[in-house]
Amino acid sequence: MRRSGSTRGSGRTFRTVAAGVACGAALAALTAVPAQAHEPERRAPRWELKDSGTPEVRFRGLSAVSRHTAWLAGTQGTVLRTTDGGATWRNVSPPGAAELQFRDIEAFDGRRAVVLAIGEGEASRVYRTEDGGATWTESFRNTDARAFYDCMTFFDRRHGLAMSDPVEGRFRILSTSDGGRSWKVLPSEGMPAALDGEAGFAAGGQCLVSSGPKDVWLATGGAARARVLHSADRGLTWTAADTSIPAGDPARGVFALAFRDRTHGLAVGGDYRPDQASPQAAARTGDGGHSWSPAGTPPPAYRSGAAWLPHSRTAALAVGPTGTDLTTDGGCTWRSVDTGSYDTVDCTPDLGCWAAGEKGRVARLEG
């Protein structure tokens, strides 16, 4: 499963001055450490492409279980699974789903997974498998024409949430307490009002992420301000905070979040149109999303996925159609390490990091 504070006041703006001091201090500490003559030179991590055998599919859904096992979900109702590190992929797509667009998948292990199809009305659906994709059960079909589900996340093997773009002025939250076998819409009273034009981006399955047993964050864009909403009680009540990532257009905002614990998080995004620049495409938080600081050196372009590297307090990856960027100072500065196109990224405790994207592209991080 991708998993990635106390409830605080809503609408807090990012702290640019504090961000500059924090990032500056971090950079000074890094550059003040002299290199040792005997210290081996570290190689930058690199993606090793794996042949998915599906060049016609774009994979925006990815759930890494380990270095050996991963699930992919994409266009044409496609779900793939590998259990041998990407050497071979098995097509385990739900039958009759060829017209659906799968944008998020959350796997508990090599046999159990939940996949989300996005779209208006009944196009938004959830399927669940308990036998590695040999059979699937449709556990939710949206019947409200106003709803459009974008992402989902699980806190553990039983409790999870899915989110829809605003309905009647508030983001709609779907909840499960039985591992995705059944779902219910949560009350909307604890959700702040959505801004005019505000929505989520179903770009890489990371617009809704969780960390720990109860904390969850929701990324937004499309409105005058790009915000991150936070709940500390599994989606019952929420607060909202502005980020430094530019918005003000339906194509701009926060596209992905990654939290390494309930306090430290990253946000990436920008403008997904290839002919538009994406300045300030990354931000970070050290207080659970209460406030967000812009990166001192952000990724050079729009990014749709992010993940913390396993067992690191400061290193993370961001991916997008124009490449992969690496931070080693907790999101203060980012540098390009690859130019391949990826939409989403996910890492596991056994040092397994995977990325997926257009034209059937899937890769595992090496080095």
N, C-alpha and C positions, 0 to 999 in steps of 0.2 A: 504494500500500500504506500502511496505517496503521503508523507506526513510533514507535512511540510517537509496571566496578568489580571490583573483586576480590571473591572469595568471603569472607564474614565469618561470625562465629558466629551461630547461630540464636537466636530468641526474645528479641531485644533489644527493650526497651520504648521507647516514644516519650519524648522529653525535653521535658516541658512547660515547665520553667524556661527552658531554652535557647531554646525556641520563642518565649516571650514577649519575651526580650531581642532575638532576631533580628528579629521582626516590629516591635517597638517601634523599633528602630534604623532599620529600613527606612522606617517611617512618618515618623519624625523627619526623615530625609533628604529625603523627598518634600515635607513641609510647610515645610521650611526654605528651599526654593528660591522666591524671590519671583517672582510672575507679571509678565511684561513687558507694558507697555501696548500694544505693537505686536504682541504674539503673538496669532494668531487663535485663537478659541475652538474647541476640538476637539469635534466631534460624536460622540456615542456610536454605536457600530456598530449597525446595524439589520438585521433579517432581511427579505428580500424573498421573499414566497411564490411558489412555482412550481406550476403546476397539473399534478399527476401523472396526473390522470384516473382515480385508483383510490381513491375515498373509503372503500371497504370493506376496505382493506389497512392494516395497521400495519407500518411499516418500522423495524425495530430494527437492520438491517444497512445499512451505508453505507461506501462507499469512494470518496473524492474523488481523481481523477487530476489535474485542473486546474480552472481557473475555468469551463472549457467542458465538461469530461467528468466524469461521476460515475455510480456504480452504486448501486442500492438493492436490498435483499433483505428480504422480509417474509413475512407470513402468506399462506396459500393457495398456497404454493410460488411466490411472485411475485418476479421479478427484472426491474427496469427499468434502462434506460441512456439517458443524454442525452449528446449531443456538441455541443449548441448552447447551453450555459449554462442549461438547464432550460426553454427555450422549448417544446421537444417532448420526449416520453419514449417510448421504444420498449419494448414488452413483449417481453422475451427470456427468459421463464421456461422452465426445462427441461421437456420434455414429460413428462406423467405424475406431476408433483410437486405436484399441487393439495392433497394431504393433508399436505404437509410444512410445517414451520415454519422458515423461513430466518431466522437470527439474526445471522449474520456473513458479510461478503463482503470479499475482499481482491483488488483489481485491480492489475495491473501496468501497464496502459495501456488504450486504448479497445477493444482486442480480446481481451485475455487477462485472465481473472478466475477466482477460486476461491470457491465459496460453500458455507457450512456449514448443514446442517439439524440441529436439536437434538431431543432426546427420548430415551426409554429404548429400549434394544436397537436394532433395525434402523431406528428413526426417525432416529437420528444417522447422517448421510451427508455425503459431500463430492462436489461436482460441479465440473468444470473446463471452460472454454470457451477456444478459441483463435481464434474468428472472430466476436467481438462478441456471442455468445449465439445465433448461428444454429443451432449444434449444441452439445451438452453431452455429456461423458463422466462417468459415475459412477466415481470413483476410489477411494472408500472407503465401505463399509457396515459399521457396527458389528454384530458378531455376539455380543457379550457382554451379556447382559441386565442385568448389574450396572452397566454403563457408561452415562454420560449426558454427551455432549460439549456444551460451552458456548460456547467461543470459539476463535479461531485468530489467528495472526500470521505474518508473513514477514519475515525478515532481509534478503533480497534476492530476486531473481527465481527462485532455485532452492531456497533453504533456508527451511523454515517449520515451525511447530508448531501442534498443536491440543491442547486440554486437556479432560479429562473429570473429573467429580466423583469423589471417592475410590472406588477399588475395592480391596478387602482392606486398607483403612486408609490408602491413599496416593493422592494425585491421580495420574491416569494421563495420560501425555504421548504424543502421536502425532507422528511426525516425517516430513518429506519432504525429499529432496535433489534432486528433479527438477521443482520448480515445481508440485507438487500432483498429478503424474501417478500417483504411488504413495506409500503411507504404511506406516509400521511403528511398533509400540508400543515405546517406549524402556524399558530396564530401570528398575525402581522402586527399586533399592538407594540411589540418590543423592537420593531424595525424602524429606523429613522426614515423620514420621507425622502424619496429619490429626487435628485435634481432634474431639471428639465433636460430631456434627452439622454439621461444617464442609463447605462446598461453594462452588461458584462461582455467579455470577448471569449467566444468559444474557439480559441486559437491553439491551445496546447494542453488543455486539461488542468491548468494551474490558476484559474481565476477564483477558485475556492480551495483553500488548503488548511490543514489542521496540524497541531502539535500537542502531544499529550492527550489526556482524557477528555478535555472539555473546550480547549481554545481553538477557534477557527477564524479565518480571515477571508474577506471577499473583496476582489479587485474590481474597480469600475473605470469607465471612460465614457466618451461621447458627450459629456456635459461641459460646462464652463470650467470645472475643476475635476481632476482625476483623484479619486478618493480610495481609501482602504477602510472597509468596515470590519469591526472586530466583535466577536462574541466570546464570553468566558463561560457560557452555560449551554453549550451545544446548540446554539442558534435561537434561543428563546428571546434574548435581549441583545441589542447591538449598539455600538457607538461608532462614529465616523470621524476620520481624520483626513485632511487634505495632504496630498503629496506634491513633490516638486516636479513630477513628470507632466509635461504639457498636455493639455486637453483642448477643449473649445472646438472640437470637430468630431463627427461620428467615427472617424478613423483613428482617433488619438486617445491615449490613456494608458492605464496600467493593464498589461496583458497577462502577467504572471507574477506569482509570489512564491517565495521559498523561506521557510522558517526552520532553523536548526534546533530551536527550543522555543519556549513560550515567550521569549524576550527578544531574541535576535532574528531579524528578518530582512529580506531583500525584495525589492519590487523592480520589475523591468517592463519596458513597453516602448512607447513612441507613436509613430504614425506608420501604419502597415502598408501604405501606398509606396511602391518602389521609387516613384519620382519625387517623393517628399522627404525632406531631412527630418531627423529625429534627435534634436539636441536634448540633453538632460534625460537620457533614456533609462536611467537607473537611479534608485534611491535606496536608503537603508534605514533601519530602525533598531534602537537598542533598548526600547522600553515597551515592547509588545505591540507596537503600532500606534501608540499614543501620539507620537510625532515621527516625522520622516525627514531625513536629510539627503540632499542631492549628492551624488557621487562627484568627487573632485575631478576625476577623469572618467567619464561615462563610456559605455560602448559606443562605437562610431555610428551605429545605425539601429533601426528598430529591432527589438528582441522579444520573442514570444515564449521563452522558456527559461527556467533557472533552477539550479540545484546546488546545495552545499556538498562539497566533497566529503566522503566518509571520514570520520574521526578527526576533522579539522575544525577549529574555531574561527578560521579566517579565510579559507579558500573556498571558492564557489565558481560555477560555470554559468554563463548565459548563452543562449543559442537563438538564432534567427535565420531567415532566408539567405543572409549574406555572410554568415560565419559564426564562429564560437569565440567568446571572450572569457578570460580567466581573471579573477581577483584573488590576491593573496593577503589582502589587508581588510577583509570584512566588508568589501563593497566600496571602499574609498576610491580606489583606482582599478581600472579594467584595461587589459591589453589583449589584442587579437592573437589567437593561437591556431586558428583554422579558418578557411574560407568556404567550406562546404555548407550546403543548405540543410538546416534542421529546424523543426518547429517546436520540439519538446525534448526534455532531458530528465532523467531520473537516476538516482544513485542508491546503492544498498550498502549495509554495514560491512559486507565482505569485499569491499573495494570494487564493486561492480557498478559502473556508470554506463548508461545507454542513452542514445539519442536517435530520433526518428523524424522523418519529414516527407517531402514531396518525392514523386517518382520511385516509391518503394524504398527510399533510403533508410537504412538503419545501421548503426555502428556502435561498437563498444570501446570505451576509453582504455588505452594502453599507455605504458610508460610512466 
